Amino acid sequence: QVQLVESGGGLVQPGGSLRLSCAASGFTFSLYAMTWYRQAPGKERELVAAITGGGHSTNYADSVKGRFSISRDDVKNTVYLQMNSLKPEDTAVYYCNARHMYIPTYNYWGQGTQVTVSS
């Protein structure tokens, strides 16, 4: 059974930091590109950061470059999103996505974790 379980969200003040985690199970984690998306109220879901299987390549939305960092641990089957210098506009539900690098129809989502940046 495939599972993606996000954790680490919460309420943080502007300028603060959070680290999100997404623990994966039920599939061969190393064969999957992992991506963090977010969706703010009234807005479309957007890509935040992505990392290929093996972690050889990363990609970031322009709005988070220099502030967020994605990483993965293929032993723990976990992907992380380190978020620094958080802004109120980073407030959203953050979702973890896994997509097979060679069979893109194998595509899984987590349930999401709320991040709220507010003073």
Buried (B, 14 or more C-beta within 10 A) or exposed (E): EEEBBBBBBEEBEEEBEBEBBBBBEEBEBEBBBBBBBBBBEEEEBEBBBBBBBEBEEEBBBEEBEEBBBBBBEBEEBBBBBBBBEBEEEBBBBBBBBBBBEEEEEBEBBBEBBEBBBEE
